[in-house]
Amino acid sequence: MSRETKTNAMRILDKNKIEYETITYECKEFIDGIHAAEVSGIPAEISYKTLVMQGKSGSFYVFVVPVPASVDLKKAAKIVGEKSIEMIHTKDILTITGYVRGGCSPIGMKKQFPTVIDSSASGLEQISVSGGRIGCSLRMSPGDLIRITKAKCADVILESNPPQ
């Protein structure tokens, strides 16, 4: 089997000597986070998705939330100091982040955007996020993810849709 190419996310983790596990799974195109967790065998309760949003000011923000959850836009806007915030269009993901839809990692984007990780991650031993390409996830400690992304933790998910 040929050696797998490292993504930006992996190179950054390696450079900073952060321990992580790479989990790869067969996937040719975008699937949602719940299906990615099922296919990869990663427990859904530690699987988090990366969402990129834009504030009214034009600034971009990254939110890392449990895969079954939705971001509470009012909470998110307040946390980052915006009047309002909305998801970027899927057609803009590659241009803004350098990653494709379904492979967008909070680590190693084109620019270091302000990042918020939902506070539910702080109680976990391990967290899994996209590894920077479709079919690749990275499992690591939430503390390491917070440090490498310079994130803050806050409650940003809709209460009607808590993590399971």
Accessible surface in RSA format (square Angstrom, percent):
REM  Atomic radii and reference values for relative SASA: ProtOr
REM  Chains: A
REM  Algorithm: Lee & Richards
REM  Probe-radius: 1.40
REM  Slices: 20
REM RES _ NUM      All-atoms   Total-Side   Main-Chain    Non-polar    All polar
REM                ABS   REL    ABS   REL    ABS   REL    ABS   REL    ABS   REL
RES MET A   1   239.86 124.2 149.10  98.7  90.76 216.1 126.51 107.6 113.35 150.2
RES SER A   2   100.19  84.7  76.41 102.0  23.78  54.8  53.27 113.4  46.93  65.7
RES ARG A   3   210.42  88.3 178.02  90.7  32.40  77.1  82.25 112.4 128.17  77.7
RES GLU A   4    87.63  50.3  68.03  51.5  19.59  46.6  45.70  88.4  41.93  34.2
RES THR A   5   101.71  72.3  92.21  93.5   9.50  22.7  65.24  87.6  36.47  55.1
RES LYS A   6    75.45  36.8  68.89  42.3   6.56  15.6  41.66  37.5  33.79  36.0
RES THR A   7    12.11   8.6   5.90   6.0   6.21  14.8  12.11  16.3   0.00   0.0
RES ASN A   8    68.49  47.2  64.86  62.7   3.63   8.7   4.82  11.6  63.67  61.5
RES ALA A   9     0.00   0.0   0.00   0.0   0.00   0.0   0.00   0.0   0.00   0.0
RES MET A  10     8.26   4.3   8.26   5.5   0.00   0.0   1.16   1.0   7.09   9.4
RES ARG A  11   120.48  50.6 115.18  58.7   5.30  12.6  61.77  84.4  58.71  35.6
RES ILE A  12    57.89  32.9  57.24  42.6   0.65   1.6  57.87  41.7   0.01   0.0
RES LEU A  13     0.00   0.0   0.00   0.0   0.00   0.0   0.00   0.0   0.00   0.0
RES ASP A  14    61.50  43.1  45.69  45.5  15.82  37.4  31.00  73.0  30.50  30.4
RES LYS A  15   170.38  83.1 142.71  87.6  27.67  65.9  97.68  87.9  72.70  77.4
RES ASN A  16    74.96  51.7  51.93  50.2  23.03  55.5  11.08  26.7  63.88  61.7
RES LYS A  17   184.48  90.0 152.16  93.4  32.32  77.0 116.40 104.8  68.08  72.5
RES ILE A  18    22.52  12.8  15.28  11.4   7.23  17.4  17.07  12.3   5.44  14.8
RES GLU A  19   154.25  88.6 143.15 108.3  11.10  26.4  61.71 119.4  92.55  75.6
RES TYR A  20    49.22  23.0  15.27   8.7  33.95  88.4  19.01  14.3  30.21  37.2
RES GLU A  21    88.32  50.7  83.55  63.2   4.77  11.4  37.23  72.0  51.08  41.7
RES THR A  22    56.89  40.5  31.59  32.0  25.30  60.3  23.56  31.6  33.33  50.4
RES ILE A  23    19.98  11.4  16.97  12.6   3.01   7.3  19.98  14.4   0.00   0.0
RES THR A  24    71.88  51.1  47.75  48.4  24.13  57.5  16.23  21.8  55.64  84.1
RES TYR A  25    33.89  15.8  14.82   8.4  19.07  49.6  15.18  11.4  18.71  23.1
RES GLU A  26   134.29  77.1 113.71  86.0  20.58  49.0  66.25 128.1  68.04  55.6
RES CYS A  27    25.90  19.6   3.55   4.0  22.35  52.5   7.47  18.9  18.43  19.9
RES LYS A  28   177.33  86.5 141.49  86.8  35.85  85.3 112.67 101.4  64.66  68.9
RES GLU A  29   127.51  73.2 125.15  94.7   2.35   5.6  41.55  80.4  85.96  70.2
RES PHE A  30    75.19  37.6  60.36  37.4  14.82  38.6  60.58  36.7  14.61  41.8
RES ILE A  31    55.83  31.8  44.04  32.8  11.79  28.4  48.61  35.0   7.22  19.6
RES ASP A  32    62.25  43.6  58.57  58.3   3.68   8.7  32.65  76.8  29.60  29.5
RES GLY A  33    22.85  28.2   0.00   N/A  22.85  28.2  11.22  30.8  11.63  26.0
RES ILE A  34    77.44  44.1  76.54  57.0   0.90   2.2  76.54  55.1   0.90   2.4
RES HIS A  35    90.72  49.6  90.72  63.1   0.00   0.0  57.42  59.2  33.29  38.7
RES ALA A  36    16.67  15.3  16.18  25.0   0.49   1.1  16.58  23.3   0.09   0.2
RES ALA A  37     6.01   5.5   1.62   2.5   4.39  10.0   4.38   6.2   1.62   4.3
RES GLU A  38   119.77  68.8  91.34  69.1  28.43  67.7  49.00  94.8  70.77  57.8
RES VAL A  39    81.14  53.4  51.26  46.4  29.89  72.0  58.96  51.2  22.19  60.2
RES SER A  40    20.66  17.5   0.73   1.0  19.93  45.9   1.93   4.1  18.73  26.2
RES GLY A  41    61.88  76.3   0.00   N/A  61.88  76.3  35.88  98.5  26.00  58.2
RES ILE A  42     7.34   4.2   3.24   2.4   4.10   9.9   3.41   2.5   3.93  10.7
RES PRO A  43    55.24  40.3  43.43  39.6  11.80  42.9  55.24  45.6   0.00   0.0
RES ALA A  44    48.43  44.5  42.27  65.2   6.17  14.0  42.48  59.8   5.96  15.8
RES GLU A  45   102.14  58.6  89.69  67.9  12.45  29.6  40.22  77.8  61.92  50.6
RES ILE A  46    21.02  12.0  21.02  15.7   0.00   0.0  21.02  15.1   0.00   0.0
RES SER A  47     7.75   6.5   7.71  10.3   0.04   0.1   6.96  14.8   0.78   1.1
RES TYR A  48    10.79   5.0   3.18   1.8   7.61  19.8   0.13   0.1  10.66  13.1
RES LYS A  49    58.33  28.5  52.61  32.3   5.72  13.6  29.89  26.9  28.44  30.3
RES THR A  50    18.80  13.4   0.38   0.4  18.43  43.9   0.27   0.4  18.54  28.0
RES LEU A  51    31.04  17.3  29.96  21.4   1.08   2.7  31.04  21.8   0.00   0.0
RES VAL A  52     6.28   4.1   3.04   2.8   3.23   7.8   3.04   2.6   3.23   8.8
RES MET A  53     2.44   1.3   2.44   1.6   0.00   0.0   2.44   2.1   0.00   0.0
RES GLN A  54    61.58  34.4  59.64  43.6   1.93   4.6   6.54  13.9  55.04  41.7
RES GLY A  55     5.51   6.8   0.00   N/A   5.51   6.8   0.47   1.3   5.04  11.3
RES LYS A  56   151.65  74.0 116.46  71.5  35.19  83.8  71.87  64.7  79.79  85.0
RES SER A  57    83.90  70.9  37.89  50.6  46.01 106.0  50.54 107.6  33.36  46.7
RES GLY A  58    34.75  42.9   0.00   N/A  34.75  42.9  24.33  66.8  10.42  23.3
RES SER A  59    52.66  44.5  43.87  58.5   8.79  20.3  19.10  40.7  33.56  47.0
RES PHE A  60    47.66  23.8  44.06  27.3   3.60   9.4  44.06  26.7   3.60  10.3
RES TYR A  61    17.54   8.2  17.54  10.0   0.00   0.0   5.25   3.9  12.29  15.2
RES VAL A  62     1.73   1.1   1.73   1.6   0.00   0.0   1.73   1.5   0.00   0.0
RES PHE A  63     0.00   0.0   0.00   0.0   0.00   0.0   0.00   0.0   0.00   0.0
RES VAL A  64     0.00   0.0   0.00   0.0   0.00   0.0   0.00   0.0   0.00   0.0
RES VAL A  65     0.00   0.0   0.00   0.0   0.00   0.0   0.00   0.0   0.00   0.0
RES PRO A  66     3.14   2.3   3.14   2.9   0.00   0.0   3.14   2.6   0.00   0.0
RES VAL A  67    10.44   6.9   4.42   4.0   6.01  14.5   4.42   3.8   6.01  16.3
RES PRO A  68    26.20  19.1  13.76  12.5  12.44  45.2  15.45  12.8  10.74  66.8
RES ALA A  69     0.66   0.6   0.00   0.0   0.66   1.5   0.00   0.0   0.66   1.8
RES SER A  70    44.85  37.9  41.10  54.9   3.75   8.6  17.86  38.0  26.99  37.8
RES VAL A  71    12.50   8.2   1.86   1.7  10.64  25.6   1.86   1.6  10.64  28.9
RES ASP A  72    24.61  17.2  24.52  24.4   0.09   0.2   0.19   0.5  24.41  24.3
RES LEU A  73    82.91  46.2  77.66  55.6   5.25  13.2  77.98  54.8   4.93  13.3
RES LYS A  74   176.99  86.3 167.15 102.6   9.84  23.4 115.20 103.7  61.80  65.8
RES LYS A  75    54.50  26.6  48.93  30.0   5.57  13.3  53.00  47.7   1.50   1.6
RES ALA A  76     0.00   0.0   0.00   0.0   0.00   0.0   0.00   0.0   0.00   0.0
RES ALA A  77     4.42   4.1   4.42   6.8   0.00   0.0   4.42   6.2   0.00   0.0
RES LYS A  78   171.82  83.8 151.70  93.1  20.12  47.9 101.02  90.9  70.80  75.4
RES ILE A  79    53.17  30.3  40.88  30.5  12.29  29.6  44.62  32.1   8.55  23.2
RES VAL A  80    23.91  15.7   1.69   1.5  22.22  53.5   7.54   6.5  16.38  44.4
RES GLY A  81    69.79  86.1   0.00   N/A  69.79  86.1  35.71  98.0  34.07  76.3
RES GLU A  82    21.77  12.5   8.10   6.1  13.67  32.5   5.02   9.7  16.75  13.7
RES LYS A  83   186.75  91.1 150.30  92.2  36.45  86.8 101.82  91.6  84.94  90.5
RES SER A  84    54.30  45.9  51.39  68.6   2.91   6.7  40.18  85.6  14.12  19.8
RES ILE A  85     9.50   5.4   0.00   0.0   9.50  22.9   1.86   1.3   7.65  20.7
RES GLU A  86   111.73  64.1 111.57  84.4   0.16   0.4  31.51  61.0  80.21  65.5
RES MET A  87    93.10  48.2  78.75  52.1  14.34  34.1  77.30  65.7  15.80  20.9
RES ILE A  88    16.46   9.4   4.17   3.1  12.29  29.6   9.12   6.6   7.33  19.9
RES HIS A  89   120.11  65.6 114.97  79.9   5.15  13.2  72.26  74.5  47.86  55.7
RES THR A  90    79.70  56.7  67.17  68.1  12.53  29.9  36.59  49.1  43.11  65.2
RES LYS A  91   161.85  79.0 129.36  79.4  32.49  77.4 111.85 100.7  50.00  53.3
RES ASP A  92    40.76  28.6  40.76  40.6   0.00   0.0   5.13  12.1  35.63  35.5
RES ILE A  93    22.32  12.7  22.32  16.6   0.00   0.0  22.32  16.1   0.00   0.0
RES LEU A  94    98.99  55.1  97.33  69.6   1.65   4.2  97.33  68.4   1.65   4.4
RES THR A  95    96.70  68.8  86.71  87.9   9.99  23.8  62.64  84.1  34.05  51.5
RES ILE A  96    27.91  15.9  19.20  14.3   8.71  21.0  24.52  17.7   3.38   9.2
RES THR A  97     0.84   0.6   0.00   0.0   0.84   2.0   0.00   0.0   0.84   1.3
RES GLY A  98    34.18  42.2   0.00   N/A  34.18  42.2  11.30  31.0  22.88  51.2
RES TYR A  99    12.82   6.0  10.70   6.1   2.12   5.5  12.82   9.6   0.00   0.0
RES VAL A 100    67.50  44.4  64.87  58.7   2.64   6.4  66.32  57.6   1.18   3.2
RES ARG A 101   111.59  46.9 104.72  53.4   6.87  16.4  25.10  34.3  86.49  52.4
RES GLY A 102    32.53  40.1   0.00   N/A  32.53  40.1  12.63  34.7  19.90  44.6
RES GLY A 103     0.00   0.0   0.00   N/A   0.00   0.0   0.00   0.0   0.00   0.0
RES CYS A 104    12.64   9.6   8.94  10.0   3.70   8.7   8.09  20.5   4.55   4.9
RES SER A 105     0.00   0.0   0.00   0.0   0.00   0.0   0.00   0.0   0.00   0.0
RES PRO A 106     7.40   5.4   0.00   0.0   7.40  26.9   0.00   0.0   7.40  46.0
RES ILE A 107     3.50   2.0   1.62   1.2   1.88   4.5   3.50   2.5   0.00   0.0
RES GLY A 108    15.04  18.5   0.00   N/A  15.04  18.5   4.63  12.7  10.41  23.3
RES MET A 109    21.12  10.9   4.11   2.7  17.01  40.5   2.70   2.3  18.43  24.4
RES LYS A 110   134.21  65.5  94.25  57.8  39.95  95.1  70.02  63.0  64.19  68.4
RES LYS A 111   142.12  69.3 135.28  83.0   6.84  16.3  84.19  75.8  57.93  61.7
RES GLN A 112   105.89  59.2  71.37  52.2  34.53  82.2  48.10 102.4  57.79  43.8
RES PHE A 113    21.27  10.6  17.96  11.1   3.32   8.6  18.31  11.1   2.96   8.5
RES PRO A 114    75.82  55.3  62.88  57.3  12.94  47.0  75.25  62.1   0.57   3.6
RES THR A 115     5.98   4.3   1.21   1.2   4.78  11.4   0.00   0.0   5.98   9.0
RES VAL A 116     0.63   0.4   0.63   0.6   0.00   0.0   0.63   0.5   0.00   0.0
RES ILE A 117     0.66   0.4   0.66   0.5   0.00   0.0   0.66   0.5   0.00   0.0
RES ASP A 118     2.05   1.4   2.05   2.0   0.00   0.0   0.00   0.0   2.05   2.0
RES SER A 119    45.91  38.8  40.24  53.7   5.66  13.0  25.24  53.8  20.66  29.0
RES SER A 120    40.32  34.1  17.98  24.0  22.34  51.5  31.22  66.5   9.10  12.7
RES ALA A 121     0.00   0.0   0.00   0.0   0.00   0.0   0.00   0.0   0.00   0.0
RES SER A 122    76.10  64.3  47.07  62.8  29.03  66.9  29.57  63.0  46.53  65.2
RES GLY A 123    73.49  90.6   0.00   N/A  73.49  90.6  40.09 110.0  33.39  74.8
RES LEU A 124    47.97  26.7  35.94  25.7  12.03  30.2  38.14  26.8   9.83  26.5
RES GLU A 125   158.24  90.8 140.66 106.4  17.57  41.8  59.62 115.3  98.62  80.5
RES GLN A 126    72.15  40.3  70.75  51.7   1.39   3.3  28.92  61.6  43.22  32.8
RES ILE A 127     0.10   0.1   0.10   0.1   0.00   0.0   0.10   0.1   0.00   0.0
RES SER A 128     3.92   3.3   2.95   3.9   0.96   2.2   0.00   0.0   3.92   5.5
RES VAL A 129     1.92   1.3   0.00   0.0   1.92   4.6   1.92   1.7   0.00   0.0
RES SER A 130    21.89  18.5  15.20  20.3   6.70  15.4  18.14  38.6   3.75   5.3
RES GLY A 131     0.00   0.0   0.00   N/A   0.00   0.0   0.00   0.0   0.00   0.0
RES GLY A 132    10.42  12.9   0.00   N/A  10.42  12.9   0.00   0.0  10.42  23.3
RES ARG A 133    65.54  27.5  64.92  33.1   0.63   1.5  47.99  65.6  17.55  10.6
RES ILE A 134    47.62  27.1  31.86  23.7  15.76  38.0  31.86  22.9  15.76  42.8
RES GLY A 135     6.61   8.2   0.00   N/A   6.61   8.2   2.58   7.1   4.03   9.0
RES CYS A 136     2.19   1.7   0.40   0.4   1.80   4.2   0.40   1.0   1.80   1.9
RES SER A 137    12.03  10.2  12.03  16.1   0.00   0.0   0.03   0.1  12.00  16.8
RES LEU A 138     0.00   0.0   0.00   0.0   0.00   0.0   0.00   0.0   0.00   0.0
RES ARG A 139    54.60  22.9  53.34  27.2   1.26   3.0   5.35   7.3  49.25  29.8
RES MET A 140     2.74   1.4   0.00   0.0   2.74   6.5   2.74   2.3   0.00   0.0
RES SER A 141    36.74  31.0  34.67  46.3   2.07   4.8  29.14  62.0   7.61  10.7
RES PRO A 142     9.97   7.3   9.55   8.7   0.43   1.6   9.97   8.2   0.00   0.0
RES GLY A 143    30.93  38.1   0.00   N/A  30.93  38.1  25.46  69.9   5.47  12.3
RES ASP A 144    23.93  16.8  23.93  23.8   0.00   0.0   0.03   0.1  23.90  23.8
RES LEU A 145     0.29   0.2   0.29   0.2   0.00   0.0   0.29   0.2   0.00   0.0
RES ILE A 146    42.83  24.4  42.25  31.5   0.58   1.4  42.25  30.4   0.58   1.6
RES ARG A 147   157.84  66.3 140.38  71.6  17.45  41.6  75.74 103.5  82.10  49.8
RES ILE A 148    26.77  15.2  15.02  11.2  11.75  28.3  17.79  12.8   8.98  24.4
RES THR A 149     1.65   1.2   0.54   0.5   1.11   2.7   1.05   1.4   0.60   0.9
RES LYS A 150   162.21  79.1 130.87  80.3  31.34  74.6  97.65  87.9  64.56  68.8
RES ALA A 151    13.57  12.5   0.00   0.0  13.57  30.9   0.31   0.4  13.26  35.1
RES LYS A 152   107.87  52.6 102.42  62.8   5.45  13.0  70.55  63.5  37.32  39.8
RES CYS A 153    52.60  39.8  23.49  26.2  29.11  68.4  19.33  49.0  33.26  35.9
RES ALA A 154    13.94  12.8   8.05  12.4   5.89  13.4  13.94  19.6   0.00   0.0
RES ASP A 155    65.37  45.8  56.44  56.2   8.94  21.1  29.25  68.8  36.12  36.0
RES VAL A 156     0.00   0.0   0.00   0.0   0.00   0.0   0.00   0.0   0.00   0.0
RES ILE A 157     9.90   5.6   9.90   7.4   0.00   0.0   9.90   7.1   0.00   0.0
RES LEU A 158    66.65  37.1  66.65  47.7   0.00   0.0  66.65  46.8   0.00   0.0
RES GLU A 159   120.36  69.1 105.41  79.7  14.96  35.6  61.00 118.0  59.37  48.5
RES SER A 160   104.82  88.6  62.45  83.3  42.37  97.6  58.85 125.3  45.97  64.4
RES ASN A 161    44.08  30.4  42.59  41.2   1.49   3.6   9.59  23.1  34.50  33.3
RES PRO A 162    73.61  53.6  71.95  65.6   1.66   6.0  72.23  59.6   1.38   8.6
RES PRO A 163    52.62  38.3  34.41  31.4  18.21  66.2  34.45  28.4  18.16 112.9
RES GLN A 164   162.87  91.1 118.28  86.4  44.59 106.2  71.93 153.1  90.95  69.0
END  Absolute sums over single chains surface
CHAIN  1 A     8887.6       6918.0       1969.6       4967.6       3920.0
END  Absolute sums over all chains
TOTAL          8887.6       6918.0       1969.6       4967.6       3920.0
